[in-house]
Amino acid sequence: MINHFKQVANESGVRLTVADCRDFNLRGMSMLLQLEGDRRGMQTAVKSLRRLKGVRHLYDTGVNGSKILCLTVLDRPNLCDASLGTGVVCMQCPYNESEVNPTWQVLVSRPDDVRELIARLQRRGISANIKSISQVNQEELLTGRQKEILAMAISLGYFDFPRKISLTELSKKVVIKPSTLSEVLRNAERKILENAARTIKLPVSVSDKGNQPFTPEN
């Protein structure tokens, strides 16, 4: 897999980190990039990022000491596009990896989710294999995406009685299939309830939901 972000960073002599990402339509997404290095290197990197294929807009904060933040609007990269609507939650951005064959750590609730993801990657010419499987650490906090979706669901009255917004309506706002959104909400609720149950010393049975990291090799 060619990581054009890292190529630009290496050629410019700066460090690049994907700080956050968001979907906003069927084809596009935004990435918040952080550049660190000397002034000339960061300015060169910003110019090169603007010229990358698929980058539609890039808004930068200007040099602030040794850092620049760039809000990049781009066509959804193959890896991100392959995971859309599969029920897979990205836990570690592969575009932050320096290796040619980066490790992509994702969270799934069903084996079929990761099989579907691998099949989608292969259809895009990216080969992948499962590197390791581990059980979720139930002490971990909610992921950033779970927090975002849960906060929106609460603010729009999804948990009110009667509900002020339906699952289908909410799914359109967060750009996720209703079935996937239902799974994300259930997983988030389960984490919160299990944590509460441990706090008040209630016995709980922990299911074998898995953390499925794998390595793209193309």
ABEGO torsion letter per residue (X at the ends): XBBAAAAAAAAAGBBBBBABBBBABAABBBBBBBBBEBAAAAAAAAAAAAABBGBABBBBAEBBEABBBBBBBBBBBAAAAAABGAGBBBABBAAABABABBBBBBBBABAAAAAAAAAAAAAAGBBBBBABBBBBBAABBBBAAAAAAAAAAAAAGAABOBBABBAAAAAAAAGBBAAAAAAAAAAAAAAAAAAAAAAAGBBBBBBABBBBBBBBAX
